[in-house]
Amino acid sequence: MKTYNKIGYTLIAFESLWRTKWINEVDKAKVGLQATLIIRHPDNNKLYVNFDSEILTLIRETKCLSRIGIEIPEAAKIVLLQEDKFKSYNNELQFVLKEYDRIVNKIRPNTKSLLVPHLEDLEYKLRPGMVTLTWTSMNIDGYLNHVH
């Protein structure tokens, strides 16, 4: 009985410690939502969607923990409620950047100088996603429509 109680106490302490650490990780993962939508790689100048995979991990963990009845912090609930929105934005931005790369790579070097104003206009349309818009911005839908 004494060993049983000792193991039970240890498991409860471990669960409490684990839960506290997870709540701290929730706050760290939420910081990823303050990042801009698009980043430019410094070495190859290629554009990438700046979506932190920790957000998807947070969503998955929140779903699992809520299923087994563990109380979820409010910050994690808010992210979970926006799961579809984040995934949709990520997919749309991935598509936009793939199309951008496809179009730019199809331009022949001898005609590139003729298309410089158009390419600059395209970069200008993408710029808000690289500078001002974050994953928590309210006008991402308008931005995506403008870019399309």
DSSP file (Angstrom, degrees, kcal/mol; ACC not computed):
  #  RESIDUE AA STRUCTURE BP1 BP2  ACC     N-H-->O    O-->H-N    N-H-->O    O-->H-N    TCO  KAPPA ALPHA  PHI   PSI    X-CA   Y-CA   Z-CA
    1    1 A M     >        0   0    0      0, 0.0     4,-2.5     0, 0.0     5,-0.2   0.000 360.0 360.0 360.0 -39.9    0.0    0.0    0.0
    2    2 A K  H  >  +     0   0    0      2,-0.2     4,-2.1     1,-0.2     5,-0.1   0.911 360.0  46.2 -64.3 -42.6    2.9    2.3    0.9
    3    3 A T  H  > S+     0   0    0      2,-0.2     4,-2.5     1,-0.2    -1,-0.2   0.892 111.1  53.3 -66.0 -40.1    4.5    1.7   -2.5
    4    4 A Y  H  > S+     0   0    0      2,-0.2     4,-2.5     1,-0.2    -2,-0.2   0.932 110.7  46.0 -59.9 -47.9    1.2    2.2   -4.3
    5    5 A N  H  X S+     0   0    0     -4,-2.5     4,-2.6     1,-0.2    -1,-0.2   0.883 111.6  52.2 -63.3 -39.3    0.7    5.6   -2.6
    6    6 A K  H  X S+     0   0    0     -4,-2.1     4,-2.2     2,-0.2    -1,-0.2   0.919 111.3  46.1 -64.1 -43.8    4.2    6.6   -3.4
    7    7 A I  H  X S+     0   0    0     -4,-2.5     4,-2.6     2,-0.2    -2,-0.2   0.908 112.8  51.0 -65.1 -42.3    3.8    5.8   -7.1
    8    8 A G  H  X S+     0   0    0     -4,-2.5     4,-2.3     2,-0.2    -2,-0.2   0.913 110.8  48.0 -60.5 -44.1    0.4    7.5   -7.2
    9    9 A Y  H  X S+     0   0    0     -4,-2.6     4,-2.4     1,-0.2    -1,-0.2   0.904 111.9  50.0 -63.6 -41.7    1.9   10.7   -5.6
   10   10 A T  H  X S+     0   0    0     -4,-2.2     4,-2.5     2,-0.2    -2,-0.2   0.905 110.7  49.3 -64.1 -42.5    4.8   10.6   -8.1
   11   11 A L  H  X S+     0   0    0     -4,-2.6     4,-2.6     2,-0.2    -2,-0.2   0.901 111.4  48.9 -64.5 -40.7    2.5   10.2  -11.0
   12   12 A I  H  X S+     0   0    0     -4,-2.3     4,-2.4     2,-0.2    -2,-0.2   0.911 112.2  48.5 -65.3 -41.8    0.3   13.1   -9.8
   13   13 A A  H  X S+     0   0    0     -4,-2.4     4,-2.5     2,-0.2    -2,-0.2   0.908 112.2  49.3 -63.7 -41.4    3.4   15.3   -9.4
   14   14 A F  H  X S+     0   0    0     -4,-2.5     4,-3.0     2,-0.2    -2,-0.2   0.926 111.3  48.9 -62.9 -45.2    4.7   14.3  -12.8
   15   15 A E  H  X S+     0   0    0     -4,-2.6     4,-2.6     2,-0.2    -2,-0.2   0.908 112.1  48.8 -62.0 -42.1    1.3   15.2  -14.4
   16   16 A S  H  X S+     0   0    0     -4,-2.4     4,-2.2     2,-0.2    -1,-0.2   0.922 113.7  46.0 -63.8 -44.5    1.2   18.5  -12.6
   17   17 A L  H  X S+     0   0    0     -4,-2.5     4,-2.2     2,-0.2    -2,-0.2   0.915 113.5  49.5 -63.6 -44.1    4.8   19.4  -13.7
   18   18 A W  H  X S+     0   0    0     -4,-3.0     4,-2.4     2,-0.2    -2,-0.2   0.910 110.7  49.9 -61.6 -44.2    4.1   18.2  -17.3
   19   19 A R  H  X S+     0   0    0     -4,-2.6     4,-2.4     2,-0.2    -1,-0.2   0.905 110.4  49.9 -63.6 -42.3    0.9   20.3  -17.5
   20   20 A T  H  X S+     0   0    0     -4,-2.2     4,-1.8     1,-0.2    -1,-0.2   0.917 112.0  48.0 -62.4 -43.3    2.7   23.4  -16.2
   21   21 A K  H  X S+     0   0    0     -4,-2.2     4,-1.9     1,-0.2    -2,-0.2   0.894 110.7  51.8 -64.5 -39.7    5.4   23.0  -18.8
   22   22 A W  H  X S+     0   0    0     -4,-2.4     4,-2.0     2,-0.2    -2,-0.2   0.899 106.4  53.3 -64.7 -40.8    2.8   22.5  -21.5
   23   23 A I  H  X S+     0   0    0     -4,-2.4     4,-1.5     1,-0.2    -1,-0.2   0.889 109.0  49.9 -61.7 -38.6    1.0   25.7  -20.6
   24   24 A N  H  X S+     0   0    0     -4,-1.8     4,-1.7     1,-0.2    -1,-0.2   0.880 108.9  52.2 -65.6 -37.1    4.4   27.5  -20.9
   25   25 A E  H  X S+     0   0    0     -4,-1.9     4,-2.8     1,-0.2    -2,-0.2   0.832 102.4  60.1 -67.4 -32.2    4.9   25.9  -24.3
   26   26 A V  H  X S+     0   0    0     -4,-2.0     4,-2.2     1,-0.2    -1,-0.2   0.935 105.7  47.5 -59.6 -45.8    1.4   27.1  -25.4
   27   27 A D  H  X S+     0   0    0     -4,-1.5     4,-0.9     1,-0.2    -1,-0.2   0.882 112.2  49.5 -64.6 -37.9    2.6   30.7  -24.7
   28   28 A K  H >X S+     0   0    0     -4,-1.7     4,-0.6     1,-0.2     3,-0.5   0.905 111.0  49.4 -66.4 -41.1    5.8   30.1  -26.7
   29   29 A A  H >< S+     0   0    0     -4,-2.8     3,-1.2     1,-0.2     4,-0.3   0.862 104.2  59.3 -67.4 -34.9    3.9   28.6  -29.6
   30   30 A K  H >< S+     0   0    0     -4,-2.2     3,-1.5     1,-0.3     4,-0.3   0.778  92.2  68.2 -65.2 -24.7    1.5   31.5  -29.7
   31   31 A V  H X< S+     0   0    0     -4,-0.9     3,-1.8    -3,-0.5    -1,-0.3   0.835  88.3  66.9 -62.3 -30.3    4.4   33.9  -30.3
   32   32 A G  G X< S+     0   0    0     -3,-1.2     3,-1.1    -4,-0.6    20,-0.3   0.715  88.9  65.6 -62.5 -20.5    4.8   32.2  -33.7
   33   33 A L  G <  S+     0   0    0     -3,-1.5   102,-1.0    -4,-0.3   103,-0.7   0.637  90.8  64.1 -76.2 -13.4    1.4   33.7  -34.7
   34   34 A Q  G <  S+     0   0    0     -3,-1.8    -1,-0.2    -4,-0.3    -2,-0.2   0.429  82.6 104.9 -88.2   0.9    3.0   37.2  -34.4
   35   35 A A  S <  S-     0   0    0     -3,-1.1   100,-0.9    -4,-0.1   101,-0.2  -0.426  81.9 -97.6 -78.4 155.6    5.4   36.4  -37.3
   36   36 A T  B     -A  134   0A   0     98,-0.2    98,-0.2    94,-0.1    94,-0.1  -0.280  30.4-118.4 -67.2 161.2    4.9   37.8  -40.8
   37   37 A L  S    S+     0   0    0     96,-1.4    13,-3.2    92,-0.7     2,-0.4   0.860  93.0  29.8 -71.1 -37.1    3.1   35.6  -43.3
   38   38 A I  E     -B   49   0B   0     91,-2.6     2,-0.3    11,-0.3    11,-0.2  -0.955  64.2-170.8-129.7 142.0    5.9   35.4  -45.8
   39   39 A I  E     -B   48   0B   0      9,-2.7     9,-2.9    -2,-0.4     2,-0.5  -0.935  19.1-132.6-128.1 156.2    9.7   35.5  -45.5
   40   40 A R  E     -B   47   0B   0     -2,-0.3     7,-0.2     7,-0.2     6,-0.1  -0.934  26.3-122.8-107.9 127.0   12.5   35.8  -48.0
   41   41 A H     >  -     0   0    0      5,-3.0     4,-1.8    -2,-0.5     5,-0.1  -0.505  16.2-141.2 -68.0 129.8   15.4   33.3  -47.5
   42   42 A P  T  4 S+     0   0    0      0, 0.0    -1,-0.1     0, 0.0    -2,-0.0   0.788  94.0  44.8 -67.3 -26.8   18.6   35.3  -47.2
   43   43 A D  T  4 S+     0   0    0      1,-0.1    -2,-0.0     3,-0.1    -3,-0.0   0.936 128.4  19.0 -83.6 -48.7   20.8   33.0  -49.2
   44   44 A N  T  4 S-     0   0    0      2,-0.1    -1,-0.1     0, 0.0     3,-0.1   0.431  91.3-129.2-107.3   1.5   18.7   32.1  -52.2
   45   45 A N     <  +     0   0    0     -4,-1.8     2,-0.2     1,-0.2    -2,-0.0   0.623  57.5 147.0  63.7  14.4   16.2   35.1  -52.2
   46   46 A K        -     0   0    0     -5,-0.1    -5,-3.0    -6,-0.1     2,-0.3  -0.554  48.2-121.1 -82.7 146.9   13.3   32.6  -52.4
   47   47 A L  E     -B   40   0B   0     -7,-0.2     2,-0.3    -2,-0.2    -7,-0.2  -0.699  31.7-177.8 -90.4 139.4    9.9   33.4  -50.7
   48   48 A Y  E     -B   39   0B   0     -9,-2.9    -9,-2.7    -2,-0.3     2,-0.4  -0.963  33.7-106.7-133.7 150.6    8.5   31.0  -48.1
   49   49 A V  E     -B   38   0B   0     -2,-0.3     2,-1.1   -11,-0.2   -11,-0.3  -0.648  29.4-143.0 -74.1 131.5    5.4   30.8  -46.0
   50   50 A N        +     0   0    0    -13,-3.2     2,-0.6    -2,-0.4   -15,-0.1  -0.483  44.7 145.4 -98.8  61.8    6.4   31.7  -42.5
   51   51 A F        -     0   0    0     -2,-1.1     2,-0.4    39,-0.1   -18,-0.1  -0.896  46.3-132.8-105.6 122.2    4.1   29.3  -40.6
   52   52 A D    >>  -     0   0    0     -2,-0.6     3,-1.6   -20,-0.3     4,-0.6  -0.580   3.5-149.0 -76.4 123.7    5.4   27.8  -37.4
   53   53 A S  H 3> S+     0   0    0     -2,-0.4     4,-1.8     1,-0.3     3,-0.2   0.696  92.5  75.6 -66.8 -17.5    4.9   24.1  -37.2
   54   54 A E  H 3> S+     0   0    0      1,-0.2     4,-2.6     2,-0.2    -1,-0.3   0.794  87.5  61.2 -63.0 -27.1    4.6   24.4  -33.4
   55   55 A I  H <> S+     0   0    0     -3,-1.6     4,-2.3     2,-0.2    -1,-0.2   0.925 104.4  46.7 -65.2 -44.3    1.1   25.9  -34.0
   56   56 A L  H  X S+     0   0    0     -4,-0.6     4,-2.4     2,-0.2    -2,-0.2   0.885 112.3  50.6 -65.1 -37.5    0.0   22.6  -35.6
   57   57 A T  H  X S+     0   0    0     -4,-1.8     4,-2.8     2,-0.2     5,-0.2   0.921 109.6  51.0 -64.1 -43.6    1.5   20.7  -32.8
   58   58 A L  H  X S+     0   0    0     -4,-2.6     4,-2.5     1,-0.2    -2,-0.2   0.908 110.3  49.2 -59.4 -43.4   -0.3   22.9  -30.3
   59   59 A I  H  X S+     0   0    0     -4,-2.3     4,-2.3     2,-0.2    -1,-0.2   0.930 112.1  47.8 -63.2 -45.8   -3.6   22.3  -32.0
   60   60 A R  H  X S+     0   0    0     -4,-2.4     4,-2.2     1,-0.2    -2,-0.2   0.923 113.9  46.5 -61.9 -45.3   -3.1   18.5  -32.1
   61   61 A E  H  X S+     0   0    0     -4,-2.8     4,-2.8     1,-0.2     5,-0.2   0.893 110.8  52.8 -65.2 -39.5   -2.1   18.4  -28.4
   62   62 A T  H  X S+     0   0    0     -4,-2.5     4,-2.3    -5,-0.2    -1,-0.2   0.915 109.2  49.4 -62.8 -43.0   -5.0   20.6  -27.4
   63   63 A K  H  X S+     0   0    0     -4,-2.3     4,-1.8     2,-0.2    -2,-0.2   0.942 113.5  46.2 -60.3 -47.3   -7.4   18.3  -29.2
   64   64 A C  H  X S+     0   0    0     -4,-2.2     4,-1.4     1,-0.2    -2,-0.2   0.922 113.7  47.6 -63.5 -45.0   -6.0   15.2  -27.6
   65   65 A L  H  <>S+     0   0    0     -4,-2.8     5,-2.3     1,-0.2     4,-0.2   0.865 110.7  51.3 -67.4 -35.2   -5.9   16.7  -24.1
   66   66 A S  H ><5S+     0   0    0     -4,-2.3     3,-0.9    -5,-0.2    -1,-0.2   0.852 105.5  57.3 -70.2 -31.7   -9.5   18.0  -24.4
   67   67 A R  H 3<5S+     0   0    0     -4,-1.8    -1,-0.2     1,-0.2    -2,-0.2   0.854 107.4  47.0 -64.9 -34.6  -10.7   14.6  -25.5
   68   68 A I  T 3<5S-     0   0    0     -4,-1.4    -1,-0.2    -5,-0.1    -2,-0.2   0.391 122.3-106.0 -92.2   6.2   -9.3   13.0  -22.3
   69   69 A G  T < 5 +     0   0    0     -3,-0.9     2,-0.3     1,-0.3    -3,-0.2   0.615  66.8 147.5  89.6  12.8  -10.9   15.7  -20.1
   70   70 A I      < -     0   0    0     -5,-2.3    -1,-0.3     1,-0.1     2,-0.2  -0.661  55.6-107.8 -82.5 137.3   -7.9   17.8  -19.1
   71   71 A E        -     0   0    0     -2,-0.3    -1,-0.1     1,-0.1    -5,-0.0  -0.434  33.9-146.4 -68.2 133.7   -8.6   21.5  -18.7
   72   72 A I        -     0   0    0     -2,-0.2    -1,-0.1    -6,-0.0     5,-0.0  -0.820  16.5-113.0-104.3 136.8   -7.2   23.5  -21.5
   73   73 A P     >  -     0   0    0      0, 0.0     4,-1.8     0, 0.0     3,-0.4  -0.321  28.7-114.4 -65.4 153.8   -5.8   27.1  -21.1
   74   74 A E  H  > S+     0   0    0      1,-0.2     4,-2.3     2,-0.2     5,-0.2   0.856 114.0  58.2 -59.1 -38.8   -7.8   29.8  -22.8
   75   75 A A  H  > S+     0   0    0      1,-0.2     4,-1.8     2,-0.2    -1,-0.2   0.899 107.5  47.0 -60.4 -41.2   -4.9   30.7  -25.2
   76   76 A A  H  > S+     0   0    0     -3,-0.4     4,-2.4     2,-0.2    -1,-0.2   0.870 109.7  53.8 -69.3 -36.7   -4.9   27.1  -26.5
   77   77 A K  H  X S+     0   0    0     -4,-1.8     4,-2.3     2,-0.2    -2,-0.2   0.903 107.3  51.5 -62.8 -40.7   -8.7   27.1  -26.9
   78   78 A I  H  X S+     0   0    0     -4,-2.3     4,-0.9     2,-0.2    -2,-0.2   0.917 111.4  46.5 -63.8 -43.2   -8.5   30.3  -29.0
   79   79 A V  H >< S+     0   0    0     -4,-1.8     3,-0.6     1,-0.2    -1,-0.2   0.905 111.0  53.1 -64.8 -40.9   -5.8   28.8  -31.3
   80   80 A L  H >< S+     0   0    0     -4,-2.4     3,-1.5     1,-0.2     4,-0.3   0.888 105.0  54.5 -62.0 -39.9   -7.9   25.6  -31.6
   81   81 A L  H 3< S+     0   0    0     -4,-2.3     3,-0.3     1,-0.3    -1,-0.2   0.766 109.9  48.0 -65.5 -24.1  -11.0   27.5  -32.7
   82   82 A Q  T <X S+     0   0    0     -4,-0.9     4,-2.5    -3,-0.6    -1,-0.3   0.239  78.1 111.4 -99.9  13.1   -8.9   29.1  -35.5
   83   83 A E  H <> S+     0   0    0     -3,-1.5     4,-2.5     1,-0.2     5,-0.2   0.916  77.6  47.1 -54.0 -51.0   -7.4   25.9  -36.7
   84   84 A D  H  > S+     0   0    0     -4,-0.3     4,-2.4    -3,-0.3    -1,-0.2   0.889 112.1  51.3 -61.7 -39.4   -9.3   25.9  -40.0
   85   85 A K  H  > S+     0   0    0      2,-0.2     4,-2.7    -4,-0.2     5,-0.2   0.937 111.2  46.5 -63.8 -47.3   -8.5   29.5  -40.7
   86   86 A F  H  X S+     0   0    0     -4,-2.5     4,-2.5     1,-0.2    -2,-0.2   0.919 114.3  47.2 -62.8 -44.2   -4.7   29.0  -40.1
   87   87 A K  H  X S+     0   0    0     -4,-2.5     4,-2.5    -5,-0.2    -1,-0.2   0.899 112.7  49.8 -64.7 -40.3   -4.6   25.9  -42.2
   88   88 A S  H  X S+     0   0    0     -4,-2.4     4,-2.7    -5,-0.2     5,-0.2   0.936 112.1  46.9 -64.3 -47.0   -6.5   27.5  -45.0
   89   89 A Y  H  X S+     0   0    0     -4,-2.7     4,-2.7     1,-0.2     5,-0.2   0.916 112.2  51.1 -61.1 -42.9   -4.3   30.6  -45.0
   90   90 A N  H  X S+     0   0    0     -4,-2.5     4,-2.4    -5,-0.2    -1,-0.2   0.934 112.3  45.8 -60.1 -47.1   -1.2   28.4  -45.0
   91   91 A N  H  X S+     0   0    0     -4,-2.5     4,-2.2     2,-0.2    -2,-0.2   0.911 113.7  48.6 -64.1 -42.9   -2.4   26.4  -48.0
   92   92 A E  H  X S+     0   0    0     -4,-2.7     4,-2.6     1,-0.2    -2,-0.2   0.908 112.6  47.8 -65.3 -41.2   -3.4   29.4  -50.0
   93   93 A L  H  X S+     0   0    0     -4,-2.7     4,-2.6    -5,-0.2     5,-0.2   0.889 109.6  53.3 -67.0 -38.0   -0.1   31.2  -49.3
   94   94 A Q  H  X S+     0   0    0     -4,-2.4     4,-2.1    -5,-0.2    -2,-0.2   0.930 111.2  47.2 -59.4 -44.4    1.8   28.0  -50.3
   95   95 A F  H  X S+     0   0    0     -4,-2.2     4,-2.5     2,-0.2    -2,-0.2   0.927 111.1  50.7 -63.0 -46.0   -0.2   28.0  -53.6
   96   96 A V  H  X S+     0   0    0     -4,-2.6     4,-2.5     1,-0.2    -2,-0.2   0.919 112.3  46.2 -59.5 -45.3    0.4   31.7  -54.2
   97   97 A L  H  X S+     0   0    0     -4,-2.6     4,-2.5     2,-0.2    -1,-0.2   0.850 111.0  52.1 -70.4 -32.8    4.2   31.3  -53.7
   98   98 A K  H  X S+     0   0    0     -4,-2.1     4,-2.6    -5,-0.2    -1,-0.2   0.913 112.0  46.8 -66.0 -41.1    4.4   28.2  -55.9
   99   99 A E  H  X S+     0   0    0     -4,-2.5     4,-2.7     2,-0.2     5,-0.2   0.906 110.8  52.3 -65.5 -41.4    2.6   30.1  -58.7
  100  100 A Y  H  X S+     0   0    0     -4,-2.5     4,-2.6    -5,-0.2     5,-0.2   0.941 112.6  44.7 -58.6 -48.6    4.9   33.0  -58.2
  101  101 A D  H  X S+     0   0    0     -4,-2.5     4,-2.6     1,-0.2    -2,-0.2   0.908 112.6  52.1 -62.6 -42.1    7.9   30.8  -58.5
  102  102 A R  H  X S+     0   0    0     -4,-2.6     4,-1.0     2,-0.2    -2,-0.2   0.927 113.1  44.0 -61.0 -44.9    6.5   29.0  -61.5
  103  103 A I  H >X S+     0   0    0     -4,-2.7     4,-0.6     1,-0.2     3,-0.5   0.933 114.8  47.6 -67.7 -46.2    5.7   32.2  -63.3
  104  104 A V  H >< S+     0   0    0     -4,-2.6     3,-0.8     1,-0.2    -1,-0.2   0.884 111.3  51.3 -64.5 -37.8    9.1   33.8  -62.5
  105  105 A N  H 3< S+     0   0    0     -4,-2.6    -1,-0.2     1,-0.2    -2,-0.2   0.717 102.6  60.7 -73.1 -19.8   11.0   30.7  -63.5
  106  106 A K  H << S+     0   0    0     -4,-1.0     2,-0.3    -3,-0.5    -1,-0.2   0.662  81.0 102.7 -79.3 -15.2    9.2   30.5  -66.9
  107  107 A I  S << S-     0   0    0     -3,-0.8     5,-0.1    -4,-0.6    -3,-0.0  -0.517  74.1-129.9 -72.8 128.6   10.5   33.9  -67.9
  108  108 A R    >>  -     0   0    0     -2,-0.3     3,-1.3     1,-0.1     4,-1.0  -0.510  16.4-120.7 -76.8 146.3   13.4   33.6  -70.4
  109  109 A P  H 3> S+     0   0    0      0, 0.0     4,-0.5     0, 0.0     3,-0.4   0.833 110.6  56.5 -58.0 -34.0   16.5   35.6  -69.5
  110  110 A N  H 34 S+     0   0    0      1,-0.2     4,-0.1     2,-0.1     3,-0.1   0.723 114.0  38.9 -74.4 -18.8   16.4   37.6  -72.8
  111  111 A T  H X> S+     0   0    0     -3,-1.3     4,-1.1     1,-0.1     3,-0.6   0.455  90.7  91.1-104.9  -2.8   12.8   38.9  -72.0
  112  112 A K  H >< S+     0   0    0     -4,-1.0     3,-0.5    -3,-0.4     4,-0.5   0.877  81.3  57.4 -61.4 -38.5   13.3   39.4  -68.3
  113  113 A S  G >< S+     0   0    0     -4,-0.5     3,-0.6     1,-0.2    -1,-0.2   0.825 104.3  53.4 -63.8 -30.1   14.4   43.0  -68.7
  114  114 A L  G <4 S+     0   0    0     -3,-0.6    -1,-0.2     1,-0.2    -2,-0.2   0.801 110.8  46.3 -71.8 -28.4   11.1   43.8  -70.5
  115  115 A L  G <X S+     0   0    0     -4,-1.1     4,-2.5    -3,-0.5     3,-0.4   0.365  78.1 106.2 -97.5   4.6    9.1   42.4  -67.6
  116  116 A V  H <> S+     0   0    0     -3,-0.6     4,-2.5    -4,-0.5     5,-0.2   0.891  79.3  51.4 -54.2 -45.1   10.9   44.1  -64.8
  117  117 A P  H  > S+     0   0    0      0, 0.0     4,-1.9     0, 0.0    -1,-0.2   0.892 112.2  47.1 -60.9 -36.9    8.1   46.6  -64.1
  118  118 A H  H  > S+     0   0    0     -3,-0.4     4,-2.2     2,-0.2    -2,-0.2   0.890 112.0  49.3 -70.3 -39.4    5.5   43.8  -63.9
  119  119 A L  H  X S+     0   0    0     -4,-2.5     4,-2.4     2,-0.2    -1,-0.2   0.885 110.5  51.2 -66.6 -37.9    7.7   41.7  -61.6
  120  120 A E  H  X S+     0   0    0     -4,-2.5     4,-2.3    -5,-0.2    -2,-0.2   0.891 109.3  50.9 -65.1 -38.3    8.2   44.7  -59.4
  121  121 A D  H  X S+     0   0    0     -4,-1.9     4,-1.9     2,-0.2    -2,-0.2   0.899 109.7  50.1 -64.2 -40.4    4.4   45.2  -59.3
  122  122 A L  H  X S+     0   0    0     -4,-2.2     4,-1.5     2,-0.2    -2,-0.2   0.915 111.2  48.4 -63.7 -43.3    4.0   41.5  -58.3
  123  123 A E  H  X S+     0   0    0     -4,-2.4     4,-1.5     1,-0.2    -2,-0.2   0.887 108.9  54.7 -61.6 -39.3    6.6   42.0  -55.5
  124  124 A Y  H  < S+     0   0    0     -4,-2.3    -1,-0.2     1,-0.2    -2,-0.2   0.876 106.7  50.6 -63.1 -38.2    4.8   45.1  -54.4
  125  125 A K  H  < S+     0   0    0     -4,-1.9    -1,-0.2     1,-0.2     4,-0.2   0.825 113.3  45.6 -69.7 -30.6    1.6   43.1  -54.1
  126  126 A L  H >X S+     0   0    0     -4,-1.5     3,-1.3     1,-0.2     4,-0.6   0.710  91.0  87.9 -81.1 -21.4    3.3   40.5  -52.0
  127  127 A R  H >X S+     0   0    0     -4,-1.5     3,-1.5     1,-0.3     4,-1.5   0.813  76.6  61.1 -54.9 -41.5    5.1   43.0  -49.8
  128  128 A P  H 3>>S+     0   0    0      0, 0.0     5,-2.9     0, 0.0     4,-1.3   0.858 102.9  54.1 -56.9 -32.0    2.4   43.4  -47.1
  129  129 A G  H <45S+     0   0    0     -3,-1.3   -91,-2.6    -4,-0.2   -92,-0.7   0.707 112.7  43.7 -71.6 -19.5    2.7   39.7  -46.3
  130  130 A M  H <<5S+     0   0    0     -3,-1.5    -1,-0.2    -4,-0.6   -94,-0.1   0.633 128.4  23.2 -95.9 -17.2    6.4   40.1  -45.8
  131  131 A V  H  <5S+     0   0    0     -4,-1.5    -2,-0.2    -3,-0.1    -4,-0.1   0.806 130.9   9.6-117.7 -51.7    6.3   43.3  -43.8
  132  132 A T  T  <5S+     0   0    0     -4,-1.3     2,-0.3    -5,-0.3    -3,-0.2   0.809  95.9  86.8-110.8 -36.1    3.0   44.1  -41.9
  133  133 A L      < -     0   0    0     -5,-2.9   -96,-1.4     6,-0.1   -95,-0.2  -0.511  49.6-178.8 -78.7 133.7    0.6   41.1  -41.9
  134  134 A T  B >   -A   36   0A   0     -2,-0.3     3,-1.6   -98,-0.2   -98,-0.2  -0.679  46.0 -94.5-117.1 176.6    0.9   38.5  -39.2
  135  135 A W  T 3  S+     0   0    0   -102,-1.0  -101,-0.2  -100,-0.9  -102,-0.1   0.646 125.5  51.7 -68.4 -14.0   -1.1   35.3  -38.7
  136  136 A T  T 3  S+     0   0    0   -103,-0.7    -1,-0.3  -101,-0.2  -102,-0.1   0.368  82.6 122.3-102.1   4.3   -3.4   37.2  -36.3
  137  137 A S    <   -     0   0    0     -3,-1.6     3,-0.5     1,-0.1    -4,-0.1  -0.302  59.4-140.7 -66.7 150.8   -4.2   40.0  -38.7
  138  138 A M  S    S+     0   0    0      1,-0.2     3,-0.4     2,-0.1     4,-0.2   0.702  92.3  56.2 -85.5 -20.6   -7.8   40.7  -39.6
  139  139 A N     >  +     0   0    0      1,-0.2     4,-1.8     2,-0.1    -1,-0.2  -0.057  63.2 114.4-109.0  34.0   -7.3   41.4  -43.3
  140  140 A I  H  > S+     0   0    0     -3,-0.5     4,-2.8     2,-0.2     5,-0.2   0.879  76.9  56.7 -68.8 -36.9   -5.5   38.3  -44.5
  141  141 A D  H  > S+     0   0    0     -3,-0.4     4,-2.3     1,-0.2    -1,-0.2   0.934 108.2  46.8 -60.0 -45.7   -8.5   37.4  -46.7
  142  142 A G  H  > S+     0   0    0      1,-0.2     4,-2.4     2,-0.2    -1,-0.2   0.890 111.7  51.7 -62.2 -39.7   -8.4   40.8  -48.4
  143  143 A Y  H  X S+     0   0    0     -4,-1.8     4,-2.6     2,-0.2    -2,-0.2   0.930 109.7  48.7 -62.4 -46.3   -4.6   40.4  -48.9
  144  144 A L  H  X S+     0   0    0     -4,-2.8     4,-2.5     1,-0.2    -2,-0.2   0.900 111.7  49.3 -62.7 -40.4   -5.1   37.0  -50.5
  145  145 A N  H  < S+     0   0    0     -4,-2.3    -1,-0.2    -5,-0.2    -2,-0.2   0.915 112.0  49.2 -62.9 -41.9   -7.8   38.3  -52.8
  146  146 A H  H  < S+     0   0    0     -4,-2.4    -2,-0.2     1,-0.2    -1,-0.2   0.903 112.6  47.2 -64.4 -41.6   -5.5   41.2  -53.8
  147  147 A V  H  <        0   0    0     -4,-2.6    -2,-0.2     1,-0.3    -1,-0.2   0.893 360.0 360.0 -69.5 -39.4   -2.5   38.9  -54.5
  148  148 A H     <        0   0    0     -4,-2.5    -1,-0.3    -5,-0.2    -2,-0.2   0.541 360.0 360.0 -63.5 360.0   -4.6   36.4  -56.5
